[in-house]
Amino acid sequence: MADTGEDPRPRILWLIKGLGPGGAERLLVTAAELGSHSEFRFEVAFGLDWKTALVEELRACGVPVTCLGVRRGWDPRWVIALRRLLLLRRYAVVHVHSPVMAIGIRLLNATLPRRLRPALISTEHNSWSSHSPLTRWANRVTFNADRVHLAVSEDTRQSLPARLRPQVEVVVHGTSLAEAALARDRRMETRKLLGAPEDEVLVITVANLRANKAYPDLLAAAREVLDRASVRCRFLAVGQGPLEAEIRELHGRMGLADRFLMLGARTDVFDLMAASDIFVLASVVEGFPVALMEALAIGLPVVATSVGGVPDAIRPGVNGILVPPSSPDELAEALLSLVKDGSARQSLADGARSSGAGFDAARAVRRVEEHYRELAAQVSLPRGKVAV
């Protein structure tokens, strides 16, 4: 349907490649839960028709969702579908959360009549080096079409070409502190459901099954920990992704069985974290992981590789331990030091919970909405129906 102009709230479109259970996608759900719906009309458009895990959660928050209906991000048909949507719905602001989608909307926006062009905001969620050379080139060429550029961490901002960095503001998106508190209250209930006795140390990772998450390193470290730990210990892994068959096959060959549970995609991540005792991340490339912020908000001591925005959050000896990437032996040693020492775990847990209080998603949402407010005031879209 066309925008008739009856509702004075400006439309804000969040544009993303897919709605799978990844970090950037989860941030949209948080923004939908905490957003100022009385002031803005939020909507989501996504490209990949097979990444739909979060569609219903967004709709439950009162956010309409439109699938642009392609199987691959470079399929140009999503641009055609998006153009029609832009003409029909008349968005004041489009906030894009994917580099490929950012390139497409920037080029598309230039083809619209000037009076119908929404203001563009883009958020960089990952290191510039993680994108393909073609994506980096096209992103650099079209970058100035945006009115506002955001990055999820200082490391992510620093990964951009030097001439682009001054235009980029860092907004650490955070997580729901209220949801974390509720999950902590359910800790014993969740441990009972997991069959975890009081003396069992649970180590959890929340990471999709992709190359950058370095699951082979994590599995190797877990095997060493399980072989050497003098206390009962178990690993939990939450995530799904294209390497699932390969990782499960490696898991089987290493004989990890039920001592390393691969739980797939879950909707109760906060509860699983709250039931655990240590959070681990073995990544070789990161932006600023949402799961890391969630772990700190819960109050979990962290053992993680020193990549991306992770060192921005982890203070060794205060809330966690940092190790080099691609070093499963060092990862195992760090994990063992906490698995074996309950007092060390508790000390880092106290530090984690204290630092986690700084990752308040509501504050980040308000900052982004300040940009929406300023840009919407500058965009004057005509009323009535537009022929398409």
N, C-alpha and C positions, 0 to 999 in steps of 0.2 A: 504494500500500500504506500501511497505517497504521503509526505508530511504535509498536513493541512494547516499547520501553524497554530493549532488550538492550544497546545501545551507550550508555555513560554520557556521551559527548561531547555538549555542547549543539549544537543545530542553529542555524546562522546563515544567514538568507536575504538575498541581495542582490537587490533589486528595481529594475528599470530599464525604461525605455520600450521600448528596442530593443537589439539586439546588432550594430549596424552598426559600421564601423571608425572610430568617433569617439573623441575624447579620453577622455571619461568611461567609455566602454565598454572602452577599452584599459587603463584603470586597474584594471578588474575582473580582466583577464587577469594583470596584474602581481601583484595581491593573491592570485590563485589560485596563481601560481607561488611566491610567497614566504610564503604563509600557514601558520599552525601547524595543519596537518591532524591532527597527533597529539592536539591539544587540542579542535579544533572540527570540526564537520561543515558544510562550506560548500555552499550550493546557490544557484542563480540562477533567478529567474523574470523573464520579460520579456513585454511586451504585444504588440508589433507583429510579426505572423507573417511579414512580408517583410524584416525586418531581422535576418538570421541569420548574418552574416559571421563572427562570433567564437564561434559555438556549439561547433564542433569543437575549437577551441583550449582552451576552458574544460573541455570533457569530457576532453581529453587531460591536463589538470591534476588529474583526479579529481573534478571539480565537476559534479554532476548539473544539467541545465538543463531547465526547464519553460517552454514557450510558452503564454501565456494566450490566444492566438488571436484577436486583433482586427486590423483594418486601420488604425484611427485611435485615438489615445490617449483621446479623450473617449467612445469606445464603452463603455457601462457594463458590457458583458458580461465584460470582463476582471476587474471587481470580483467578479462571481459566481464565476468560475473561481478567483480568488485566495482567496476565502472557503473554498471546498472544500479547496484546498491547505493552508491554514492549519489547518483542523480535522484533516486527515489526517496532516500531518507534524509538528505541534506544535513550532514554532520558538520558541527562547528569545529571539532578537533578529531583527528585520527591519531591514535597513539599506537605505534607499531613495535612489536617485541620480537622480531626476527629479521636478520640481515637481508635475506632474500626478499621477504615481503616488503622491507623498507625500500629496497631498490625499485620494486614494482610500483608501489604507491607513489613514490616521488616522480617517476616517469609518467604515470597515469594522471597524476594531479595536474601536470603541465598541459594535458590535452583537454581539460575541462574548461568551460567558460570561466573567466576570472572571478565572476561574482558567485560561482558555485564551488570554489576550491576551499576545502577545509584546511585549517592550520595543521601542520604535521609535527609530531613529537616522536622521537625514537629512543628506545632504551637498549644499550649494549649489555647483554647478559654474560657474554663470554669473551675470552681473550681474542683480540683481532687475529692472532696467528692460528686460531682454531678454524678459521674460515678458509675456503679454497682460494687460490690466487685470483680466479675470476671474480668471486664474490667480493674480495677485498678491493680489487680495482674498481668494480662498479659502485661499491659503497663509497669509495673515496671520491669518485667523479660526481656522484649525486648528493653527497653529504649536505651541501649548503642549501638544499631544498627544504630542510627541516627548520622550524622556528626554534625548537628546543631539542637539545641532545642530553641524554642522561646515561649514566653508567652505574652498575650495581656495586662497584668497588673502585678504590683508587688504583689497584693493580690493573683492572680492566681499562680504566681511563688511560693509564700509562702505556698500555699495549697498542693504543691507536697511533697513527702517524703523528709526528710532533706538531705539525701545523694545525691539526684538528683538535688537539687536546684542550687548548684554551676555551673552546666552545662548549666543552662537556662538563656537566655538573654531576657529582657523585651523590646518589641517593641510595643508601643502604636500606633495602625494602623491609627487612625485619619479618616478624611472625606474630602470631596471636599469643600474647602473654596470658590472657584469660584462659584460652584453651589449654595452654601448657599447665596452668595451675590445676585445672580440673582433672587433667590426666594424672598428675602427681597424686591426687587424692584417690585415684583408682589403681594405684601401683600394685597392691597386694592382690586385688581382684584379678588383674590382668596376669600376674605371675601364676596365679592358681590355674587360670585357663591355659597357660603355656606349659603347665606341669613343671614349674621351676621351684624347687625347694629353696628355703631361705638361704642356704649356704652355697647355692650355685651362682656363679658369676656369669651374667649374660652380656655378651658383646654384640652390639648391633651396628650394621651399616645400612644406610638408605641411599641407594645409588642405582640408577638404571643400568641395564646390562649392555653397556657400550664400551668401546675401546678406551676412551679417556678415563673411565672409572677403574681401570687396571685390576679387574677381578682375579686374573692369574696370580698377581702379586699378593692379593689379599688371601686367596686360598692357600698359597704357599706359606704365608705367615701364620694362618690359622692352623695348618697342619703342624707347624713347629710348636705353636703355643699348646695345642692339645697334647702333643707328645711329651712336653716338658713341664707343664703346669702341675703343681702339687695339690691343687684344689679342683673341685668340679667346675667345669667351664663349658659354655655352649655359645655358638655364634648364630646370629639371626641376620638374614639379608633380605631387605625389602627392595623390590625393583623388577622391572621387566625391560625387554629391549631386543634388538636384532641379534645379539650374541648369545641368547639364552640357550640354544641347543649346544653350542660349543662350550659354554661355561658349565652347563650341567654335566656334559660328558667328562670334562676335566675334574669336576667335583667327584664324580663316580670313580674315576681312575685313582684319585688321591685317597679314596677310602674314608671320606669325611662323614658320609651317611647322615644320621640324625644329629651329629654333633655340630653340623653347619647346616641349618635349616634355610632353604631357599623358599621364601614365602610368596614371591611374585608381587604383583601390585596389590596394595592394601589401602583401605580408607581409614584405618585406625592407627596411623603412624605415630601420633602423639602417645597413644596408650602403650604401644610397643616400646617406644623410647623410654617412657616413664617406668616400665617394668624392667628395663635394662640397667646395667651398671657402668658400661663404657661404650662410647661411640667411636667408631673407626672409619676412616676414609683413606683409600689408597690411591686416589686419582693422580694422573700425570698432567692433566690440564683441567682448570676450573675457572669459573668466574668468581662469584661469591655464593657458595652453595646454600640453598634454602634449608636443606637438612642440617647443615652445621649450625645455623641460627636456631633452628628448632631444638637441637640437642642442648645448646647452651641455655636456652630458655627453660628447658626441662630441668637442667642442672646436672648434665652428664659430663664427666671428664672426657676429654677428646684426645685421641691419638690419630694424627692426620699427617699427610704429606705437605711439605711446605711449597704449595703451588697456588697461583692465582691470588684470590683475596683471602685465602685461609690464614696466612700470617697476620692479616689485619685484625683477625678475631681471636687468635690463639696466642696467649702469653705463656711461654714455657715455664713450668713450675707454679703457675697461678691457676690456669684452667685447663691445661692440657700439655701434650708433648708433640713436638714437630719432628718429623724425620724426612730425609731426602726422598724424592719420588724414585720409583723403580728400584727400591732397596728392600725387598721382602724380609731379609734377615734383620735389618734395623727396625722395621715395622714390628716384627715378632718380638724383639727384645723390649721395645717400648711397651707393647701390650702385656708381656709377661711381668714387667715391673709393676704394673697396676693390678693384674689378675692376682698376683701373689700377695699384694700389700693392701689390705683393707683401709688402713689409716691414710695411705697415700691417695687412694681413690676418694676417700671422703674429703680430704683437703682440697683436691682439685675439683671435686663436685661442688663444694662451697664457692670456690672461685668461679666456676662455670655459671652457677645460678646468679651470682652477683653481676657478672659481665653480661649474661643473657638478658638482664633487665633493660639493657640499653638497646636491644633489638625490638623495639615496639613498632609493629607494623602500622598502627594508627597514626603515628607521627609521620612516617614516610608517605602514607596515603594523603594526609593533609598537605604535605609539601607538593606532591604531584598535582593535587587539585588546585593549588594556588596557580600553577601554570595553566591548567584548564580554564580557570576563571579569567585570567589575564588575556589568554588567546581568544576565548569565546567573545569577550568584550570587543575585540578588534575585528571579528568576522561578522559581517552582516549578510545573512543569506536571504534571498527573496522568498516570499510566501507563495503558496499555491503549487499546483502540480507542474512537473516538468515532463515534457514528452521525451520518451526514450526509444 
